[in-house]
Amino acid sequence: MSNQAARKNTRGLRGLASLPNRIRDLEAGLLENRQLNRRIAELTDIVTELLIPIADRDDAKVQELLAHYRATTLGS
């Protein structure tokens, strides 16, 4: 095997060795993305829950939902 072929082979092996780290990083990024998407869905639900009572002029329900939202999300 020539020097050039040996160097190419060594680079390929280094690339393979880094795959577990790259996969771990990609999986961590995927998990973070899923958590953010879930959070967006939760916030969308909260906004919907707030808009309906506001439109119905249900101030007690609005205050209840806001209190629940503040207790469960702002401290998180």
Residue frames as a rotation matrix with the C-alpha (Angstrom) as fourth column:
MET 1
0.590 0.808 0.000 0.00
0.808 -0.590 0.000 0.00
0.000 0.000 -1.000 0.00
SER 2
-0.178 -0.655 0.735 1.35
0.590 -0.668 -0.453 3.42
0.787 0.353 0.505 -0.92
ASN 3
-0.868 -0.209 -0.451 1.79
0.490 -0.510 -0.707 6.26
-0.083 -0.834 0.545 1.56
GLN 4
-0.794 0.607 0.041 -1.11
-0.560 -0.755 0.342 8.12
0.238 0.248 0.939 -0.01
ALA 5
-0.055 0.787 -0.614 -3.42
-0.149 0.602 0.785 5.12
0.987 0.135 0.084 0.30
ALA 6
-0.380 -0.157 -0.912 -2.34
0.796 0.447 -0.408 4.59
0.472 -0.881 -0.045 3.92
ARG 7
-0.990 0.014 -0.138 -3.09
0.057 -0.866 -0.497 8.23
-0.127 -0.501 0.856 4.78
LYS 8
-0.473 0.872 -0.122 -6.50
-0.644 -0.248 0.724 7.98
0.601 0.421 0.679 3.12
ASN 9
-0.026 0.421 -0.907 -7.23
0.310 0.866 0.393 4.80
0.951 -0.271 -0.152 5.08
THR 10
-0.707 -0.308 -0.637 -6.16
0.692 -0.113 -0.713 6.45
0.148 -0.944 0.293 8.36
ARG 11
-0.899 0.431 0.075 -8.50
-0.434 -0.900 -0.032 9.41
0.054 -0.062 0.997 7.71
GLY 12
-0.164 0.871 -0.463 -11.34
-0.426 0.361 0.830 7.00
0.890 0.333 0.312 7.05
LEU 13
-0.192 0.031 -0.981 -10.68
0.682 0.723 -0.111 5.17
0.706 -0.690 -0.160 10.31
ARG 14
-0.951 -0.151 -0.271 -10.62
0.300 -0.670 -0.679 8.43
-0.079 -0.727 0.682 12.23
GLY 15
-0.624 0.781 0.006 -13.95
-0.662 -0.533 0.527 9.33
0.414 0.325 0.850 10.66
LEU 16
0.027 0.618 -0.786 -15.40
0.056 0.784 0.619 6.01
0.998 -0.061 -0.013 11.77
ALA 17
-0.545 -0.318 -0.775 -14.06
0.751 0.225 -0.621 6.50
0.372 -0.921 0.116 15.28
SER 18
-0.987 0.155 -0.036 -15.87
-0.126 -0.899 -0.420 9.83
-0.097 -0.410 0.907 15.55
LEU 19
-0.523 0.839 -0.150 -19.23
-0.089 0.121 0.989 8.37
0.848 0.530 0.011 14.51
PRO 20
-0.156 0.516 -0.842 -20.37
0.897 0.430 0.097 7.42
0.413 -0.741 -0.530 18.04
ASN 21
-0.654 -0.133 -0.745 -19.76
0.529 -0.784 -0.324 11.01
-0.541 -0.606 0.583 19.19
ARG 22
-0.936 0.326 -0.133 -21.59
-0.323 -0.649 0.689 12.43
0.138 0.687 0.713 16.17
ILE 23
-0.366 0.835 -0.411 -24.52
0.311 0.526 0.792 10.06
0.877 0.162 -0.452 16.74
ARG 24
-0.286 0.213 -0.934 -24.68
0.957 0.018 -0.289 11.01
-0.045 -0.977 -0.209 20.42
ASP 25
-0.851 -0.080 -0.518 -24.69
0.118 -0.992 -0.040 14.71
-0.511 -0.096 0.854 19.51
LEU 26
-0.791 0.597 -0.133 -27.40
-0.287 -0.170 0.943 14.20
0.540 0.784 0.306 16.89
GLU 27
-0.231 0.713 -0.663 -29.53
0.681 0.605 0.413 12.23
0.695 -0.356 -0.625 19.35
ALA 28
-0.492 0.005 -0.870 -29.14
0.760 -0.485 -0.433 14.98
-0.424 -0.875 0.235 21.95
GLY 29
-0.945 0.134 -0.300 -30.18
-0.250 -0.885 0.392 17.57
-0.213 0.445 0.870 19.39
LEU 30
-0.575 0.767 -0.285 -33.17
0.030 0.367 0.930 15.46
0.818 0.526 -0.234 18.41
LEU 31
-0.247 0.453 -0.857 -34.25
0.942 0.321 -0.102 15.13
0.229 -0.832 -0.506 22.04
GLU 32
-0.717 -0.061 -0.694 -33.97
0.345 -0.897 -0.277 18.89
-0.606 -0.438 0.664 22.54
ASN 33
-0.903 0.395 -0.167 -36.01
-0.348 -0.447 0.824 19.48
0.251 0.802 0.542 19.38
ARG 34
-0.361 0.794 -0.489 -38.73
0.477 0.608 0.634 17.11
0.801 -0.005 -0.598 20.60
GLN 35
-0.344 0.194 -0.919 -38.85
0.911 -0.171 -0.377 18.88
-0.230 -0.966 -0.118 23.96
LEU 36
-0.876 -0.006 -0.482 -39.15
-0.054 -0.993 0.109 22.27
-0.479 0.122 0.869 22.29
ASN 37
-0.747 0.641 -0.178 -41.91
-0.192 0.049 0.980 21.01
0.637 0.766 0.087 20.00
ARG 38
-0.233 0.655 -0.719 -43.80
0.839 0.510 0.192 19.62
0.492 -0.558 -0.668 22.99
ARG 39
-0.555 -0.034 -0.831 -43.40
0.625 -0.677 -0.389 22.95
-0.549 -0.735 0.397 24.78
ILE 40
-0.950 0.232 -0.211 -44.76
-0.313 -0.729 0.609 24.83
-0.012 0.644 0.765 21.76
ALA 41
-0.469 0.812 -0.347 -47.77
0.221 0.488 0.844 22.49
0.855 0.319 -0.409 21.70
GLU 42
-0.260 0.335 -0.906 -48.36
0.965 0.122 -0.232 23.06
0.033 -0.934 -0.356 25.41
LEU 43
-0.767 -0.080 -0.636 -48.18
0.215 -0.967 -0.138 26.83
-0.604 -0.243 0.759 24.98
THR 44
-0.855 0.508 -0.107 -50.56
-0.256 -0.234 0.938 26.67
0.451 0.829 0.330 22.03
ASP 45
-0.256 0.770 -0.585 -53.02
0.679 0.574 0.458 24.73
0.688 -0.280 -0.669 24.20
ILE 46
-0.403 0.046 -0.914 -52.69
0.824 -0.416 -0.385 27.31
-0.398 -0.908 0.130 26.98
VAL 47
-0.946 0.056 -0.320 -53.30
-0.168 -0.927 0.335 30.23
-0.278 0.370 0.886 24.62
THR 48
-0.609 0.767 -0.203 -56.37
-0.013 0.245 0.969 28.46
0.793 0.593 -0.139 23.24
GLU 49
-0.190 0.524 -0.830 -57.65
0.914 0.402 0.044 27.77
0.357 -0.751 -0.555 26.75
LEU 50
-0.597 -0.094 -0.796 -57.20
0.533 -0.788 -0.307 31.44
-0.599 -0.608 0.521 27.62
LEU 51
-0.978 0.173 -0.119 -58.77
-0.207 -0.689 0.694 32.88
0.038 0.704 0.710 24.49
ILE 52
-0.450 0.866 -0.220 -62.02
0.423 0.424 0.801 30.96
0.787 0.267 -0.556 24.78
PRO 53
-0.005 0.482 -0.876 -62.83
0.995 -0.085 -0.052 32.16
-0.099 -0.872 -0.479 28.34
ILE 54
-0.731 -0.280 -0.622 -61.75
0.265 -0.957 0.119 35.70
-0.629 -0.078 0.774 27.41
ALA 55
-0.903 0.430 0.016 -64.09
-0.108 -0.261 0.959 35.64
0.417 0.864 0.282 24.41
ASP 56
-0.116 0.892 -0.437 -66.87
0.598 0.414 0.687 34.30
0.793 -0.182 -0.581 26.67
ARG 57
-0.051 -0.014 0.999 -66.05
-0.495 -0.868 -0.038 36.96
0.867 -0.496 0.037 29.31
ASP 58
0.829 0.258 -0.496 -65.42
0.228 0.654 0.721 34.26
0.510 -0.711 0.484 31.92
ASP 59
0.338 -0.729 0.595 -63.02
-0.637 -0.642 -0.426 36.21
0.692 -0.235 -0.682 34.14
ALA 60
0.538 -0.112 0.835 -62.98
-0.732 0.429 0.529 33.58
-0.418 -0.896 0.149 36.89
LYS 61
0.884 -0.202 0.422 -61.89
0.336 0.902 -0.270 30.90
-0.326 0.380 0.865 34.41
VAL 62
0.652 -0.675 0.346 -59.24
0.047 -0.419 -0.907 33.24
0.757 0.608 -0.241 32.96
GLN 63
0.317 -0.528 0.788 -57.79
-0.901 -0.427 0.076 33.89
0.296 -0.734 -0.611 36.42
GLU 64
0.691 -0.009 0.722 -57.83
-0.367 0.857 0.361 30.17
-0.623 -0.515 0.590 37.22
LEU 65
0.880 -0.360 0.311 -56.02
0.469 0.552 -0.689 29.28
0.076 0.752 0.655 33.99
LEU 66
0.494 -0.724 0.481 -53.46
-0.296 -0.661 -0.690 32.06
0.817 0.198 -0.541 34.48
ALA 67
0.416 -0.313 0.854 -52.77
-0.898 0.009 0.441 30.92
-0.146 -0.950 -0.277 38.05
HIS 68
0.802 -0.098 0.589 -52.31
0.071 0.995 0.069 27.33
-0.593 -0.014 0.805 36.86
TYR 69
0.805 -0.511 0.302 -50.05
0.345 -0.011 -0.939 28.48
0.483 0.860 0.167 34.02
ARG 70
0.411 -0.664 0.625 -47.89
-0.665 -0.687 -0.293 30.57
0.624 -0.295 -0.724 36.33
ALA 71
0.494 -0.170 0.853 -47.59
-0.742 0.429 0.515 27.76
-0.453 -0.887 0.086 38.87
THR 72
0.720 -0.121 0.683 -46.66
0.217 0.975 -0.055 25.10
-0.659 0.188 0.728 36.33
THR 73
0.692 -0.419 0.588 -44.52
0.680 0.106 -0.725 26.92
0.242 0.902 0.359 33.78
LEU 74
0.708 -0.433 0.559 -42.85
-0.298 -0.900 -0.319 30.00
0.641 0.059 -0.765 35.14
GLY 75
0.564 -0.492 0.663 -41.11
-0.725 0.088 0.683 28.06
-0.394 -0.866 -0.307 37.88
SER 76
0.877 -0.163 0.453 -39.95
0.282 0.937 -0.208 25.35
-0.390 0.310 0.867 35.46
